[in-house]
């Protein structure tokens, strides 16, 4: 059986960008802060902010089969609102379970994250 030629490689240019993030917000923390010795802990924040510089909407040059092109990230807004909550519950002294929820919203984009797990001190 004859061998077919492999597809042309895709070349992607280097992304180099810099920028700044300015945020202002409010943070709330429970009186207990060490989850290894406390029955439960809590922390929450809410903030507004603005991203500046080249970090948003980057464009990267590409080449496929000798033809030049580009890949551009979706257009999103520079201003955003972010919030997160994080809590722990002691299982036994020296071990706790944790859960967290965070999100960031801006025009044309919403990011959400959930984290859960456990930690043990040896």
C-alpha positions as CSV (number, residue, x, y, z in Angstrom):
1,X,0.0,0.0,0.0
2,X,1.5,3.4,-0.9
3,X,2.4,5.8,1.9
4,X,0.3,9.0,1.9
5,X,2.1,12.2,2.7
6,X,1.5,13.6,6.1
7,X,-0.6,16.8,6.5
8,X,1.2,20.1,6.5
9,X,2.4,21.3,9.8
10,X,0.8,24.2,11.5
11,X,3.2,26.9,12.7
12,X,2.1,29.2,15.4
13,X,4.0,32.4,16.3
14,X,5.1,33.4,19.8
15,X,2.7,35.3,22.0
16,X,4.3,38.1,24.0
17,X,2.1,40.4,25.9
18,X,2.2,42.5,29.1
19,X,-0.4,44.3,31.1
20,X,-1.8,45.3,34.5
21,X,-4.8,44.5,36.6
22,X,-6.3,47.0,38.9
23,X,-8.9,45.7,41.5
24,X,-10.8,47.2,44.4
25,X,-13.1,45.2,46.6
26,X,-14.3,43.9,49.9
27,X,-13.1,40.8,51.8
28,X,-14.9,39.1,54.7
29,X,-13.2,36.5,56.9
30,X,-14.5,34.5,59.8
31,X,-12.9,34.9,63.2
32,X,-11.4,31.4,63.0
33,X,-8.6,31.3,60.5
34,X,-6.7,28.0,61.0
35,X,-8.7,25.0,59.6
36,X,-6.4,22.5,61.3
37,X,-7.6,23.5,64.7
38,X,-10.9,25.3,64.1
39,X,-14.3,23.6,63.6
40,X,-14.9,25.7,60.5
41,X,-13.5,28.7,58.6
42,X,-14.9,31.0,56.0
43,X,-13.6,33.6,53.5
44,X,-15.3,35.6,50.8
45,X,-14.4,38.5,48.5
46,X,-16.1,40.6,45.9
47,X,-14.3,43.0,43.7
48,X,-14.5,45.2,40.6
49,X,-11.5,45.8,38.3
50,X,-10.0,46.6,35.0
51,X,-7.4,44.9,32.9
52,X,-5.0,47.0,30.8
53,X,-2.3,46.4,28.3
54,X,-2.0,43.7,25.6
55,X,-3.2,40.7,27.6
56,X,-6.8,40.9,26.3
57,X,-7.8,39.9,22.8
58,X,-4.3,38.7,21.6
59,X,-3.6,37.8,18.0
60,X,-1.0,35.1,17.1
61,X,0.4,34.7,13.6
62,X,0.0,31.2,12.0
63,X,1.2,29.4,8.8
64,X,-0.4,26.3,7.3
65,X,0.8,24.8,4.1
66,X,2.7,28.0,3.3
67,X,-0.4,30.2,3.7
68,X,-0.2,32.9,6.4
69,X,-3.1,33.5,8.8
70,X,-3.8,34.5,12.4
71,X,-5.7,33.3,15.4
72,X,-7.4,35.9,17.5
73,X,-9.0,35.5,21.0
74,X,-12.6,36.5,21.3
75,X,-13.2,40.2,22.0
76,X,-13.9,40.6,25.7
77,X,-14.3,43.7,27.9
78,X,-11.6,45.2,30.1
79,X,-13.8,45.8,33.1
80,X,-14.9,42.9,35.3
81,X,-16.6,41.8,38.5
82,X,-15.1,39.0,40.5
83,X,-16.3,37.1,43.6
84,X,-15.3,34.0,45.5
85,X,-16.2,32.1,48.7
86,X,-14.1,29.4,50.4
87,X,-15.0,27.4,53.5
88,X,-13.5,24.6,55.5
89,X,-14.9,22.0,58.0
90,X,-12.7,20.1,60.4
91,X,-13.1,16.3,60.1
92,X,-10.8,15.4,63.0
93,X,-8.0,17.5,64.6
94,X,-5.4,17.9,61.9
95,X,-7.7,17.1,59.0
96,X,-10.3,19.2,57.2
97,X,-12.5,19.3,54.1
98,X,-12.7,22.4,52.0
99,X,-14.9,23.8,49.2
100,X,-14.6,26.9,47.2
101,X,-16.5,28.7,44.4
102,X,-15.2,31.6,42.3
103,X,-16.3,33.5,39.3
104,X,-15.4,36.5,37.1
105,X,-17.7,38.2,34.7
106,X,-17.0,40.7,31.9
107,X,-18.7,41.5,28.6
108,X,-18.7,38.4,26.3
109,X,-17.1,36.1,29.0
110,X,-17.9,34.5,32.3
111,X,-15.4,32.2,34.1
112,X,-16.5,29.9,36.9
113,X,-14.5,27.5,39.1
114,X,-15.3,25.0,41.9
115,X,-12.8,23.4,44.2
116,X,-13.3,20.7,46.7
117,X,-11.0,18.5,48.6
118,X,-9.4,17.5,51.9
119,X,-6.2,18.2,53.7
120,X,-4.4,16.2,56.4
121,X,-1.5,17.3,58.6
122,X,1.2,14.7,59.3
